[in-house]
Amino acid sequence: MSPAPPPETDLIARMQRYSAAGYSRARMLAQLVSDGVSPLLLAPHFPDFPTAAFQKVQLPGPRGITPRALVPKAPATLAASTARLVPSAVSAASVVAPVEEGISFHYVPLIQCSFPHADPATLTSFTRKNGWLELTLGTTRPETGLPYGVPARLLTIYCASEAVRTRSPEIYLGRSVHEFLRILDVPITRGDRGSLRVYANQLLRLIHCTLSIDENIRDDSGRTGLHIRQALFAEEARLWWDEAQGIGQGSSLQLSSVLFHSILERAAPLATHAIKQLRKSPMDLDVYAWLVHRLFHLSRPSNVSWQQLSEQFGHAYAELRQFKRFFLDSLQRVRAVYPAANLTVTESGLLLLPSRPHLARRLTAKR
């Protein structure tokens, strides 16, 4: 085994890689701090940044997210109040642990109305409705297709987790995607049907994906309306291919501004170990994310009918009884990783009951 490169050599190599990915200097510094590089090693390379920029930052206050590092706004303004950096409506994402410590994040509208389970083939749009929310996925490249299945979900979770952790729309791919797949026990295989090719294809589908979210709203006076949010998944991407097999080092994408800010407002925390155990089935991932998010906010018993569940999760089942059988199989696997989920299966559907939070209280900021 060859010896590890000296710290200075390794740092320069990292800086070159991040520069190739198009990172700004502020974004590069934030990523290096997040990587755990010593401030003493970083300081000579970033002399124009204040001391505070080299520290891992924790955001105080209710409902704030504490990523491992925040992107410095600018050298002269880093001392601005951290209160302005705290999103005002972060769903269940008041969690103070990064992805590496066992917490991942998912975008709430994609929990409520998920991607297709199977390949939608030549379809150029896909619509799901859940209560007051309707999500339509589209594509800017019909020949590329819509994202679907487990890879689309894991890649989206990765992007949302990185956005929350770094507080930046720039998502570094390259080696990081491979490492994330290894964390989730996704075998790294090559060839036409290998995981690298599959995930590269799904990444292209995501980059060309559009999201249209129509949500019924109501104000305090009882007046109703419609909130429409439309976004590209990514505004820009730079992808390198290593031996035509997968995503190479230096690859990156930039989430669209609308999607990035919406993720910060509506990100839900999930346990990485649970995703790891459920990553073989898109239904399992969808049911798990939905239960965690729904039970987190549940204050009183709630009935969900089989028809409602089928409309949300039953993407390709011709008969309700067929969906019910597959859903119950999935629910059994989900409850194995989320035993605190308090619910009862009834003839008419599910009875959801207030439950203990899935994530430990010590990882959750006071609301």
C-alpha positions in Angstrom: 0.0 0.0 0.0 1.4 3.4 -1.0 1.9 6.0 1.8 -0.7 8.7 2.1 0.4 12.0 0.4 1.6 14.8 2.7 -1.2 17.1 4.0 -0.1 20.0 1.9 0.0 17.9 -1.3 -3.4 16.4 -0.5 -4.8 19.9 0.1 -3.5 21.2 -3.2 -5.0 18.2 -5.0 -8.4 18.9 -3.4 -8.3 22.5 -4.3 -7.5 21.7 -7.9 -10.4 19.2 -8.0 -12.8 21.7 -6.5 -11.6 24.4 -8.9 -12.1 22.1 -11.8 -15.7 21.6 -10.6 -16.2 25.4 -10.8 -16.3 26.2 -7.1 -16.0 29.8 -6.0 -13.2 30.5 -3.4 -15.8 30.9 -0.7 -17.5 27.6 -1.6 -14.1 25.9 -1.8 -13.2 27.0 1.6 -16.5 25.9 3.1 -16.1 22.4 1.5 -12.5 22.1 2.8 -13.6 23.1 6.3 -16.4 20.5 6.0 -13.9 17.9 4.9 -12.0 18.5 8.2 -8.9 20.2 6.8 -6.9 22.0 9.5 -7.5 25.7 9.7 -3.7 26.2 10.1 -3.2 24.4 6.8 -6.0 26.4 5.0 -5.1 29.9 6.3 -2.1 30.5 3.9 -4.2 29.6 0.9 -7.1 31.9 1.9 -5.4 34.9 3.5 -8.3 37.2 2.6 -10.9 35.3 4.7 -11.5 36.1 8.4 -10.7 33.6 11.2 -14.4 32.7 11.6 -14.5 31.3 8.1 -12.2 28.4 9.1 -14.4 27.2 11.9 -17.2 24.6 11.8 -20.3 26.7 12.5 -23.4 25.8 14.6 -26.5 27.8 14.1 -28.3 28.6 17.3 -32.0 29.1 17.9 -35.2 27.2 17.2 -35.7 25.2 14.0 -32.2 26.1 12.7 -30.1 23.6 10.8 -26.5 23.1 11.9 -24.4 21.9 8.9 -20.8 21.2 9.4 -19.8 24.3 7.6 -21.5 27.3 6.1 -20.5 29.0 2.9 -19.0 32.4 3.8 -21.1 35.1 2.2 -17.9 37.3 1.7 -14.8 38.0 3.7 -16.1 41.3 4.8 -19.6 40.3 5.8 -19.1 36.9 7.5 -19.9 38.4 10.9 -23.4 39.1 9.9 -26.1 37.8 12.2 -26.5 34.0 11.9 -30.2 34.5 12.6 -30.7 35.7 9.0 -29.2 32.4 7.8 -31.8 30.3 9.6 -34.7 29.3 7.2 -38.0 30.4 8.5 -40.0 27.3 7.7 -37.8 24.3 7.7 -40.3 21.4 7.9 -38.8 18.6 10.0 -35.2 19.5 9.2 -34.3 21.0 12.5 -31.5 18.5 12.8 -27.9 19.1 14.0 -26.0 16.3 12.3 -24.5 16.0 8.9 -25.1 13.1 6.5 -21.8 11.4 7.6 -23.1 11.2 11.1 -26.3 9.3 10.2 -28.7 11.9 9.0 -29.9 12.4 5.4 -32.4 14.9 4.0 -35.2 14.5 1.5 -37.3 17.2 -0.3 -40.8 17.1 1.2 -42.8 17.5 -2.1 -41.0 14.5 -3.4 -42.0 12.6 -0.2 -45.6 13.5 -0.7 -45.6 12.8 -4.4 -42.7 10.7 -5.5 -40.9 9.8 -8.7 -42.2 6.9 -10.8 -41.3 3.5 -9.5 -40.5 2.0 -12.9 -39.2 3.3 -16.2 -41.9 5.6 -17.6 -40.5 4.8 -21.1 -41.5 7.5 -23.6 -43.6 9.6 -21.2 -42.4 13.2 -21.0 -44.5 14.1 -17.9 -45.7 12.4 -14.8 -48.2 13.7 -12.3 -49.1 12.6 -8.8 -51.6 14.2 -6.4 -51.7 13.9 -2.6 -54.4 15.9 -0.9 -53.7 19.6 -1.5 -50.5 19.1 -3.4 -50.0 18.1 -7.0 -46.6 17.4 -8.5 -45.8 17.2 -12.2 -42.4 16.1 -13.4 -41.3 17.0 -16.9 -38.1 16.9 -18.9 -36.2 19.4 -21.1 -34.8 16.4 -23.1 -37.6 13.9 -24.1 -35.0 11.5 -25.5 -33.3 11.4 -22.1 -36.4 10.4 -20.2 -37.8 11.0 -16.7 -36.0 10.0 -13.5 -37.3 6.9 -11.8 -36.7 4.0 -9.4 -34.2 3.7 -6.5 -31.3 5.7 -8.2 -33.5 8.8 -8.7 -34.4 8.8 -5.1 -30.9 8.2 -3.7 -29.4 10.8 -5.9 -32.1 13.3 -4.9 -31.6 12.5 -1.2 -27.8 13.0 -1.8 -28.3 16.4 -3.4 -30.8 17.6 -0.7 -28.5 16.4 2.0 -25.5 18.2 0.5 -27.6 21.4 0.0 -28.6 21.4 3.7 -25.1 20.4 4.9 -23.2 23.0 2.9 -25.9 25.7 2.5 -24.9 26.0 -1.1 -26.7 25.1 -4.4 -23.4 23.7 -5.8 -23.3 20.0 -5.4 -20.0 18.3 -5.8 -20.3 14.8 -7.4 -17.3 12.9 -8.6 -15.8 10.8 -5.9 -18.5 12.0 -3.4 -21.3 10.2 -5.2 -19.4 7.0 -5.2 -18.7 7.3 -1.5 -22.3 8.0 -0.8 -23.3 4.9 -2.7 -20.9 2.9 -0.7 -22.4 4.3 2.5 -25.7 3.0 1.3 -24.1 -0.4 0.3 -24.9 0.1 -3.4 -22.3 -2.1 -5.2 -20.0 -0.1 -7.5 -20.1 -2.1 -10.8 -19.1 -1.3 -14.4 -20.4 -2.2 -17.8 -23.6 -1.4 -19.7 -25.8 -2.5 -16.8 -23.4 -1.6 -14.0 -24.4 0.8 -11.2 -22.0 3.5 -12.4 -23.7 3.6 -15.8 -27.2 3.4 -14.3 -26.6 6.2 -11.8 -24.9 8.3 -14.5 -28.0 7.9 -16.7 -30.4 8.8 -13.8 -28.3 11.8 -13.0 -28.7 13.1 -16.5 -32.5 12.5 -16.2 -32.5 14.5 -13.0 -30.4 17.3 -14.4 -32.9 17.7 -17.3 -35.9 17.3 -15.0 -38.5 20.0 -14.3 -40.8 20.2 -11.3 -44.1 21.9 -11.2 -45.8 22.0 -7.7 -49.3 23.2 -7.4 -50.4 23.5 -3.7 -53.8 24.7 -2.4 -53.3 27.2 0.4 -55.5 28.9 3.0 -54.8 32.0 5.1 -55.9 32.8 8.7 -59.1 34.4 7.5 -60.1 31.2 5.6 -59.5 32.6 2.1 -58.2 29.9 -0.2 -55.8 30.0 -3.1 -53.2 28.2 -5.2 -49.4 28.4 -4.7 -47.5 27.4 -7.9 -43.8 26.7 -7.8 -41.9 25.7 -11.0 -38.3 24.8 -11.1 -35.5 23.2 -13.0 -33.8 20.5 -11.0 -30.4 22.0 -12.0 -29.4 25.3 -13.6 -26.0 24.1 -14.6 -23.9 20.9 -14.5 -20.3 19.9 -15.4 -19.9 16.2 -15.8 -16.7 14.3 -16.5 -16.7 10.6 -17.6 -14.0 8.3 -16.4 -13.4 5.5 -19.0 -17.0 6.1 -20.2 -18.2 4.2 -17.2 -19.5 6.7 -14.8 -19.3 10.1 -13.1 -15.7 11.3 -12.9 -13.9 13.4 -10.4 -14.5 17.1 -10.8 -18.1 16.7 -11.7 -20.7 19.0 -10.2 -24.1 20.4 -10.6 -25.8 23.6 -9.4 -29.4 23.2 -8.1 -31.8 25.8 -9.5 -32.3 28.8 -7.2 -36.0 28.0 -6.7 -35.3 24.3 -5.9 -32.4 25.1 -3.6 -34.3 27.6 -1.5 -37.3 25.4 -1.4 -35.1 22.5 -0.1 -33.8 24.7 2.7 -37.4 25.5 3.6 -38.9 22.0 3.2 -36.2 19.4 3.9 -37.2 16.4 6.1 -34.5 14.4 8.0 -34.2 10.7 7.5 -32.0 8.1 9.1 -29.2 7.1 6.8 -29.0 3.6 8.2 -32.7 3.1 7.4 -32.2 4.3 3.8 -29.3 1.9 3.6 -31.5 -1.0 4.6 -34.4 0.0 2.3 -32.5 1.0 -0.7 -33.5 -2.0 -2.8 -37.1 -0.9 -3.3 -38.5 2.5 -4.4 -41.8 1.6 -2.6 -39.9 0.9 0.7 -38.0 4.3 0.4 -41.2 6.1 -0.3 -43.2 4.6 2.5 -40.4 5.1 5.0 -39.9 8.8 4.1 -43.7 9.4 4.2 -44.1 7.8 7.6 -41.2 9.6 9.2 -42.4 13.0 7.9 -46.1 12.4 8.5 -45.7 11.0 12.1 -43.3 13.8 13.0 -46.1 16.3 12.5 -49.0 14.2 13.7 -50.7 15.5 16.9 -53.9 13.3 16.8 -55.0 10.0 15.2 -55.5 10.1 11.5 -57.1 7.7 9.1 -55.7 7.1 5.6 -57.8 5.0 3.2 -56.4 2.3 0.9 -57.6 4.4 -2.0 -55.6 7.4 -0.8 -52.5 5.3 -0.3 -52.9 3.8 -3.7 -53.2 7.2 -5.3 -50.0 8.2 -3.6 -47.9 5.1 -3.8 -49.6 2.7 -6.3 -47.9 3.9 -9.5 -48.4 0.7 -11.5 -51.0 -1.5 -9.8 -54.2 -2.2 -11.8 -56.2 -3.4 -8.8 -56.4 -2.1 -5.3 -56.1 -5.5 -3.7 -52.8 -6.0 -5.6 -51.5 -2.7 -4.4 -52.6 -3.5 -0.8 -50.6 -6.7 -0.8 -47.4 -5.1 -2.0 -47.9 -2.1 0.3 -48.2 -4.3 3.4 -45.1 -6.2 2.4 -43.2 -2.9 2.1 -44.7 -1.6 5.4 -43.4 -4.7 7.2 -39.9 -3.9 6.1 -40.2 -0.2 6.9 -41.5 -1.0 10.5 -38.4 -3.2 11.0 -36.2 -0.1 10.7 -38.8 2.3 12.2 -40.3 0.2 15.1 -41.5 3.4 16.9 -44.0 4.1 14.1 -47.3 3.9 15.9 -50.0 2.7 13.5 -52.7 0.1 13.0 -53.7 -1.6 9.8 -57.5 -1.7 9.4 -59.9 -2.9 6.8 -60.3 0.6 5.4 -56.6 1.6 5.4 -54.1 2.8 8.1 -54.8 4.5 11.4 -51.8 6.7 12.1 -51.2 7.6 15.8 -48.9 10.1 17.4 -45.4 8.5 17.7 -42.0 9.1 19.2 -39.7 10.9 16.7 -37.7 8.5 14.6 -34.5 10.5 15.1 -33.0 10.8 18.6 -33.9 13.9 20.5 -30.3 14.8 21.0 -30.0 15.2 17.2 -33.0 17.5 17.0 -32.9 21.2 17.8 -35.6 22.6 20.1 -38.6 23.7 18.1 
